[in-house]
């Protein structure tokens, strides 16, 4: 059984201080994608760069330090590693790492947040389009895909605590949700909803309002899989009890 986890850590160095490495050794995922690392490798401890039993692949923002970034921890040696989409305006923010394995490709993606201003919403929507285009290109090559990460959008009303109040907020805008619909129509499965149709299943809570204490949250972190991996999918879950970030980890198990 392969255990694959994804977690927006909201700063890997802060995460290390809060016990991230202890959690990693306890959980022992076969593959872990982390987002929003906010660090360049030279800023990191040897313990983070070389955790026992894992090789780690990093992609960081070249535009500024302390921003964005992703890392993938893996016990399984990948056949190849690719960073970004080969499009400078996206790759400069260090948002994508793709690991090719024998049975599937694992894409760890930190999707942009569109809340700051109109220009960032356009950037987010362009990034979404590029993700789908790139994924479809891999599909045409016969690749099975797992696309994990912080998508920064709640798909349906069940996926956030206050849908009506947030209907004009980036993260729950009609165009963002329509892209998710299109993504699913193209054969990508929201693994969690195959196993759990319950409300109040969230992966992100606003820290400033202490929203986690009241479970006033959003489900914006996903493990999407292609339909040809569905027979291998044995579980999908949200680890709401794991602290250390404003997000919690989300995971799947594959036979």
C-alpha positions in Angstrom: 0.0 0.0 0.0 1.3 3.4 -1.0 0.5 6.3 1.3 0.6 9.7 -0.4 0.1 12.9 1.5 -0.1 16.6 0.6 0.3 19.5 3.0 0.5 23.3 2.7 3.0 23.9 5.5 2.8 27.7 5.5 6.6 27.9 5.8 8.8 24.8 6.1 11.2 26.4 8.5 8.4 27.4 10.9 7.1 23.9 10.4 10.4 22.4 11.4 10.2 24.3 14.7 6.7 23.0 15.2 7.6 19.4 14.8 7.2 18.8 11.1 10.1 16.2 11.0 8.8 14.3 14.0 5.4 14.1 12.2 7.1 12.9 9.0 8.9 10.1 10.8 5.7 9.1 12.6 3.4 9.1 9.5 6.0 7.6 7.1 4.3 8.6 3.9 5.8 7.0 0.8 5.4 10.3 -1.0 4.7 13.7 0.5 4.1 16.9 -1.4 4.4 20.1 0.6 3.5 23.6 -0.6 4.3 27.1 0.5 7.7 26.2 1.7 8.8 29.9 1.6 12.5 28.9 1.5 15.6 28.4 -0.7 17.7 25.3 0.0 20.6 27.3 1.4 18.2 28.5 4.2 17.4 25.0 5.3 18.8 22.7 7.9 20.5 19.4 7.0 17.7 17.6 8.8 15.2 19.1 6.3 17.4 18.6 3.3 18.2 14.9 4.2 15.5 13.4 6.4 16.2 9.6 7.1 14.6 7.4 4.5 13.7 10.2 2.0 15.1 12.0 -0.9 13.7 15.6 -1.3 13.2 17.6 -4.4 12.7 21.4 -4.1 11.4 24.2 -6.4 11.5 27.7 -5.1 10.6 31.2 -6.2 13.3 33.1 -8.0 11.4 36.3 -7.9 11.7 36.8 -4.1 12.7 34.9 -1.0 10.2 33.8 1.6 7.5 33.3 -1.0 5.7 30.3 -2.5 7.8 27.1 -3.2 7.1 23.4 -3.1 9.0 20.3 -2.1 8.4 16.6 -2.6 9.7 14.0 -0.1 9.8 10.5 -1.5 10.9 7.0 -0.3 10.5 5.7 -3.9 13.2 6.7 -6.3 11.7 8.6 -9.2 12.6 7.9 -12.8 12.8 11.6 -13.5 12.2 15.0 -11.8 10.8 18.1 -13.6 10.3 21.6 -12.1 7.7 23.9 -13.6 5.8 24.0 -16.9 8.7 25.6 -18.9 6.8 28.9 -18.8 8.9 31.6 -17.1 6.0 33.6 -15.6 4.8 30.5 -13.7 8.1 28.8 -13.1 9.6 31.9 -11.5 7.2 31.4 -8.5 8.4 27.8 -7.8 5.0 26.2 -7.9 5.3 22.8 -9.5 7.4 19.7 -9.1 6.6 16.6 -11.1 8.1 13.2 -10.2 7.8 10.4 -12.8 7.4 6.9 -11.3 7.0 3.6 -13.0 3.2 3.4 -12.5 2.2 7.1 -12.4 3.4 10.7 -12.5 3.0 12.7 -9.2 2.5 16.5 -9.6 2.9 18.5 -6.5 1.4 22.0 -7.2 0.9 25.1 -5.2 -1.8 26.9 -7.1 -1.8 30.7 -7.0 -4.1 32.7 -4.7 -6.3 35.2 -6.5 -7.5 37.3 -3.6 -4.9 40.1 -3.6 -6.0 41.9 -6.8 -7.5 41.4 -10.2 -4.1 40.8 -11.8 -3.5 37.9 -9.5 -6.9 36.4 -10.2 -6.0 36.5 -14.0 -2.6 34.9 -13.2 -4.4 32.2 -11.2 -6.9 31.4 -14.0 -4.0 31.3 -16.6 -2.1 28.9 -14.3 -5.3 26.7 -14.0 -5.6 26.6 -17.8 -1.9 25.7 -18.2 -2.2 23.0 -15.6 -5.0 21.3 -17.4 -3.3 21.7 -20.8 -0.1 20.2 -19.4 -2.0 17.3 -17.7 -3.8 16.5 -20.9 -0.5 16.4 -22.8 0.8 13.8 -20.2 -2.5 11.8 -20.6 -1.9 11.7 -24.4 1.4 10.1 -23.7 -0.4 7.4 -21.6 0.6 8.7 -18.2 -1.5 8.0 -15.1 -1.5 11.1 -12.9 -1.9 12.2 -9.3 -2.1 15.9 -9.0 -1.9 17.0 -5.4 -1.7 20.3 -3.6 -3.3 23.5 -2.5 -5.7 24.4 -5.3 -6.8 27.6 -3.5 -10.5 26.9 -4.6 -13.4 25.3 -2.8 -15.3 23.4 -5.5 -18.9 23.1 -4.2 -21.0 24.7 -1.4 -20.3 21.7 0.8 -16.6 22.5 0.6 -16.7 25.7 2.7 -18.5 26.9 5.8 -20.0 30.1 4.4 -20.7 29.7 0.7 -23.1 32.5 0.2 -21.0 35.1 2.0 -17.9 34.0 -0.1 -19.6 33.8 -3.5 -17.7 36.9 -4.7 -14.4 36.1 -3.0 -11.5 34.5 -4.9 -11.4 30.9 -3.9 -15.1 30.4 -4.5 -15.8 32.6 -7.6 -18.0 31.1 -10.4 -15.0 31.0 -12.9 -12.8 29.2 -10.4 -15.4 26.6 -9.7 -16.2 26.2 -13.4 -12.6 25.4 -14.0 -12.8 22.6 -11.3 -16.0 21.3 -13.1 -14.1 21.3 -16.4 -11.1 19.5 -14.8 -13.4 16.8 -13.5 -15.2 16.5 -16.8 -11.7 15.8 -18.4 -11.4 12.7 -16.2 -9.7 13.9 -13.0 -11.3 12.5 -9.8 -11.6 14.4 -6.5 -10.4 11.4 -4.5 -11.8 12.6 -1.2 -15.4 12.8 -2.4 -15.3 9.2 -3.6 -15.1 8.2 0.1 -16.7 11.1 2.0 -19.8 13.1 1.2 -20.1 14.7 4.6 -20.2 18.5 5.1 -17.7 20.3 7.4 -14.7 18.5 6.0 -12.2 21.3 5.7 -8.4 21.6 5.1 -7.8 25.3 5.6 -8.9 27.8 8.3 -8.2 31.5 8.7 -5.7 32.0 11.5 -6.5 35.6 12.3 -10.1 34.8 13.3 -9.2 31.5 15.1 -11.6 29.9 12.7 -10.1 26.4 13.3 -11.4 26.4 16.9 -15.0 26.7 15.4 -14.2 24.6 12.3 -15.2 27.5 10.0 -13.1 26.4 7.1 -12.6 25.7 3.4 -11.6 22.5 1.6 -9.0 23.7 -0.9 -6.4 21.0 -0.7 -6.9 18.0 -2.9 -5.4 14.8 -4.3 -6.9 14.4 -7.8 -6.2 11.2 -9.6 -6.9 10.1 -13.2 -9.7 7.6 -13.7 -7.3 4.8 -14.6 -6.0 4.9 -11.0 -9.4 4.5 -9.4 -9.1 0.7 -9.2 -6.0 1.2 -7.1 -7.5 3.8 -4.8 -8.3 2.3 -1.4 -8.8 5.4 0.8 -8.8 9.2 0.8 -8.9 11.3 3.9 -8.3 14.7 5.6 -6.0 14.8 8.7 -7.8 17.6 10.5 -6.1 16.8 13.8 -2.6 17.7 12.5 -1.5 21.2 13.6 1.4 23.4 12.6 -0.1 25.3 9.7 -3.3 27.0 8.7 -3.8 24.0 6.5 -3.9 20.3 7.4 -2.6 17.4 5.4 -4.8 15.5 3.0 -4.0 12.0 1.8 -4.8 8.9 -0.3 -3.8 5.2 -0.2 -3.1 3.2 -3.3 -2.9 -0.5 -3.6 
